[in-house]
Amino acid sequence: MELKPLDRIQLDAAALMAEYPPHWGHPNKQAVFDAVLRAGQGFNGTITYARWPAAALPPGSGSKCQFVVRPGFFTYEESGIPGGLHWHVNFADPYLFVAYGSSLLAQDELQALEHPILGSLREALVSMGKAPKTVDSQGRPTPITIAGVQRHCAIDTLPNPRAGRPYGLYGNAFARASKTEVVAAAKLLTPPTVSHILAMAALACEWGPYSRDQIDYLAATAYTGFLAARLESERLGAAGCRAVVHTGFWGCGAFGGNRTLMTLLQAFAADWADVDMVFHASDEAGFSLAQEAMEQYDRLRETVSTSVGMVDALAGEGFQWGESDGN
């Protein structure tokens, strides 16, 4: 379908960092950034920011996407499905990168710390009077694509007692660690790699069974984001350039979403948007759950042929909201 961004801006990374340096509100984040600066790699390339309006779901069920489940978290390698342009989902807040400089290190903030130019981008958008929001003032999803973002470091957040990090660095544990421990966990990338980011916000912290309206909203959010990734891939690459979206349990941490439902919704959104998906399932339990969800996905595809029917079918499953993990 024809979908045009609400806003598209191209920014030179070096000028962006010089004019709008990130504001790190916690010493541990400043320490990581200082280590990046000492490495002397600089900030290079052109960043393309685009904010997209909500798209109506397509009438049909779409083509079945390639869907690969991998254990672990994002590595930012173009792995799982070769070729194409690879996008990594930012599990965003409605206010883009709103807590990037805070003491917290959940998925959103971790991605911003590893790609520090994202903090500069937020500062620039606010200064320009833009609306760095993944949800508009009327509550409609407005996913954001950010292409050409350098990743300067890889931070190991997993528990590592031998390194003096028995509880790891994820979430609230980050603020309790020392600067020395945090810098030791940050592997500098020489040279920096380049990522393409898709930021989209899930619904947060509801309770009881999911309503049909909630499922419809989440489906539209994921579909719009995945469609935007496909359109940007075609614009940046060539006609027919395949988009590959890397994601995981989107909205299932601090926002308390249901893991099975959010896996299914993203699988169907990938079908509707005609993109492929690599699902990073964190631990062994997550890997098993994602595999089971994909079996359910296969069964539903055999019985439902429209997007509206799929939303109805998912609403009829009685999925229940979970609880926030506090991060």
C-alpha positions in Angstrom: 0.0 0.0 0.0 1.0 3.6 -0.4 2.2 5.0 3.0 4.2 8.2 3.3 6.0 9.4 6.4 4.7 12.3 8.5 8.2 13.5 8.7 11.6 12.6 7.1 14.8 14.2 8.1 18.4 13.4 7.0 21.2 14.4 9.4 24.9 14.2 9.2 26.1 12.2 12.2 29.2 14.2 13.0 27.4 17.5 12.9 24.5 16.0 14.9 26.8 14.8 17.7 28.7 18.1 17.7 25.7 20.3 18.0 23.4 18.1 20.1 25.6 15.9 22.4 23.7 13.4 24.5 22.8 14.4 28.0 23.8 11.5 30.2 22.0 11.8 33.6 23.8 8.9 35.2 27.5 8.5 35.8 27.6 4.9 34.6 26.3 6.0 31.2 28.6 8.9 31.0 31.5 6.5 31.8 30.6 4.3 28.8 30.2 7.3 26.5 33.6 8.6 27.6 35.1 5.2 26.8 33.6 5.5 23.3 35.0 9.0 22.8 38.5 7.8 23.9 38.4 5.1 21.3 38.4 7.9 18.7 36.2 6.3 16.1 34.1 9.4 15.6 30.5 9.6 14.5 30.1 9.2 10.7 27.5 8.7 8.0 24.0 10.0 7.3 21.1 9.2 9.6 17.6 9.1 8.1 14.7 9.7 10.6 11.1 9.1 9.5 7.9 9.1 11.5 5.0 7.1 10.0 1.2 7.4 10.3 -0.9 4.5 11.4 -1.9 2.2 8.5 -5.1 0.3 8.2 -4.7 -3.4 8.2 -4.8 -5.0 4.8 -7.8 -7.0 3.8 -6.1 -10.3 3.2 -3.8 -12.5 5.3 -0.7 -11.7 3.3 2.2 -14.0 2.3 3.7 -16.3 4.9 6.9 -14.7 6.0 10.1 -16.4 6.9 10.2 -16.6 10.7 13.4 -17.7 12.5 13.5 -18.1 16.3 16.9 -17.6 17.8 18.0 -18.0 21.5 19.5 -15.0 23.2 19.2 -11.2 22.6 20.1 -8.8 19.8 23.6 -9.2 18.4 23.0 -6.8 15.5 24.6 -9.3 13.1 22.7 -9.8 9.8 22.1 -13.4 10.8 19.1 -15.8 10.8 17.9 -14.7 7.3 20.6 -13.7 4.8 20.4 -10.8 2.5 18.1 -7.8 2.6 18.2 -4.8 5.0 18.1 -5.7 8.6 16.0 -3.7 11.1 16.1 -4.0 14.9 13.0 -3.1 16.9 13.3 -0.6 19.7 10.8 -1.5 22.4 9.9 2.2 22.6 8.1 4.5 25.1 5.5 6.7 23.5 8.1 9.5 23.9 11.1 8.3 21.8 14.2 7.6 23.9 12.7 9.5 26.8 14.8 7.8 29.4 18.0 7.2 27.4 20.1 9.2 29.8 18.5 7.9 33.0 19.7 5.3 35.6 17.6 2.6 33.9 19.0 0.1 31.3 16.1 -1.7 29.8 15.9 -2.7 26.1 15.2 0.8 24.9 17.9 2.5 27.0 20.5 -0.3 26.2 20.0 0.3 22.5 20.5 4.0 22.9 23.7 3.6 25.0 25.2 1.2 22.4 24.2 3.6 19.7 24.9 7.0 21.4 23.9 9.1 18.4 20.3 8.2 19.2 20.5 10.4 22.3 21.8 13.2 20.0 18.9 12.6 17.7 16.3 13.0 20.5 18.0 16.2 21.6 18.0 17.6 18.1 14.3 16.7 17.5 13.2 18.4 20.7 15.3 21.5 19.8 13.7 21.6 16.3 10.2 21.5 17.8 9.6 18.1 16.2 7.4 15.5 17.9 9.7 12.6 18.7 6.7 10.4 19.7 5.8 6.9 18.7 2.1 7.7 19.5 0.3 10.8 18.4 -1.8 13.2 20.4 -4.9 11.3 19.6 -3.5 8.0 20.7 -2.7 6.5 17.3 0.6 4.7 16.7 3.3 6.5 14.8 6.3 4.2 14.6 9.7 5.7 13.7 12.4 4.3 11.5 16.0 5.5 11.9 18.4 4.2 9.3 22.2 4.4 9.3 22.9 4.5 13.0 26.4 3.5 14.2 26.7 1.1 17.1 29.9 1.9 19.0 29.8 -0.7 21.8 28.2 -3.9 22.9 27.3 -4.1 26.6 27.1 -7.5 28.3 24.1 -7.3 30.6 24.0 -10.9 31.6 25.0 -12.0 35.2 28.7 -12.7 35.4 29.9 -13.5 39.0 33.5 -13.9 37.9 33.5 -10.4 36.6 31.9 -9.0 39.7 28.5 -8.6 38.2 26.5 -11.4 39.9 23.1 -9.8 39.0 24.1 -8.5 35.6 23.5 -5.0 34.4 20.0 -5.1 32.9 17.2 -2.8 34.2 17.6 -1.4 37.6 20.8 -3.4 38.3 22.7 -1.0 36.1 22.5 1.8 38.5 23.8 -0.4 41.4 26.9 -1.3 39.5 30.2 0.7 39.7 31.5 2.6 36.8 34.4 0.2 36.6 32.1 -2.8 36.3 30.0 -1.1 33.6 32.9 0.0 31.5 34.4 -3.5 31.7 31.2 -4.9 30.4 31.2 -2.6 27.4 33.1 -4.0 24.4 34.1 -1.2 22.0 33.4 -1.9 18.4 36.3 -1.1 16.1 35.1 0.0 13.6 31.5 0.8 14.7 28.9 -1.3 12.9 25.7 0.2 11.4 22.2 -0.5 12.5 18.7 0.3 11.3 16.2 0.9 14.1 12.5 0.6 14.2 10.9 2.2 17.2 7.3 1.3 18.1 5.5 1.4 21.4 3.3 -1.3 22.7 0.3 -0.8 25.1 1.4 -0.7 28.7 0.3 -2.2 32.0 -3.3 -3.2 31.5 -5.0 -6.1 33.3 -7.4 -9.0 32.8 -8.1 -10.3 29.3 -7.1 -8.4 26.2 -10.0 -6.6 24.5 -10.5 -6.8 20.8 -9.7 -3.1 20.5 -6.4 -3.6 22.3 -5.4 -6.4 20.0 -6.5 -4.4 17.0 -4.3 -1.5 18.2 -1.3 -3.6 18.7 -1.7 -5.3 15.4 -1.9 -1.9 13.6 1.2 -0.7 15.5 3.3 -3.7 14.5 2.0 -3.8 10.9 2.7 0.0 10.4 6.2 -0.4 11.8 7.0 -3.4 9.7 5.5 -1.9 6.6 7.6 1.3 7.2 10.7 -0.9 7.5 9.9 -2.5 4.1 9.3 0.8 2.4 12.5 2.3 3.8 14.4 -0.8 2.7 13.1 -0.4 -0.8 14.0 3.3 -0.8 17.5 2.8 0.6 18.3 -0.3 -1.3 16.5 -1.1 -4.5 13.1 -2.2 -5.7 12.4 -5.5 -4.1 15.1 -5.1 -1.4 13.8 -7.5 1.3 13.3 -6.1 4.9 14.3 -8.4 7.7 13.0 -7.3 11.1 14.7 -8.5 14.3 12.4 -8.4 17.3 11.6 -10.3 20.5 9.1 -10.1 23.3 8.0 -6.6 22.4 6.1 -4.9 25.2 6.4 -7.9 27.6 8.9 -6.4 30.1 8.0 -3.2 31.9 4.8 -3.0 29.9 3.5 -6.4 31.1 2.4 -7.8 27.8 1.5 -11.4 27.1 4.4 -13.2 25.4 2.4 -15.6 23.3 0.1 -12.9 22.0 2.8 -10.5 21.2 4.7 -13.1 19.3 1.7 -14.0 17.3 0.8 -10.4 16.5 4.3 -9.7 15.2 4.3 -12.9 13.1 1.0 -11.9 11.4 2.1 -8.2 11.0 5.2 -9.5 9.2 2.9 -11.5 6.8 0.7 -8.5 6.2 3.7 -6.2 5.6 5.6 -8.7 3.5 8.8 -8.7 5.6 10.8 -11.5 7.2 11.4 -11.8 10.9 14.1 -13.0 13.2 12.7 -13.5 16.7 15.3 -13.2 19.6 13.7 -15.3 22.4 16.1 -14.4 25.3 16.4 -17.6 27.4 15.5 -21.3 27.0 12.0 -20.8 28.4 11.4 -17.9 25.9 12.7 -20.0 23.0 10.3 -22.8 23.8 7.4 -20.4 24.2 8.2 -18.7 20.8 8.4 -22.1 19.1 5.0 -23.0 20.5 3.6 -19.7 19.4 4.8 -20.4 15.9 2.9 -23.7 15.9 -0.2 -21.8 16.9 0.5 -19.3 14.1 0.7 -22.1 11.6 -2.7 -23.5 12.8 -4.4 -20.1 12.7 -3.1 -19.4 9.2 -4.8 -22.5 7.9 -8.2 -21.4 9.2 -8.3 -17.6 8.9 -7.8 -15.8 5.6 -8.3 -12.1 6.5 -6.6 -9.7 8.9 -9.9 -8.8 10.5 -10.7 -12.4 11.0 -7.2 -12.9 12.5 -7.8 -10.1 15.0 -11.1 -11.7 15.9 -9.6 -15.1 16.3 -6.8 -13.8 18.6 -9.4 -11.8 20.7 -11.3 -15.1 21.1 -8.3 -16.9 22.6 -8.8 -15.0 25.9 -5.1 -13.9 26.3 -4.5 -12.4 29.7 -2.3 -9.4 30.5 0.9 -10.2 32.5 2.7 -8.1 35.1 5.5 -5.6 34.6 9.0 -6.9 35.4 9.8 -3.6 37.1 12.4 -2.6 34.6 
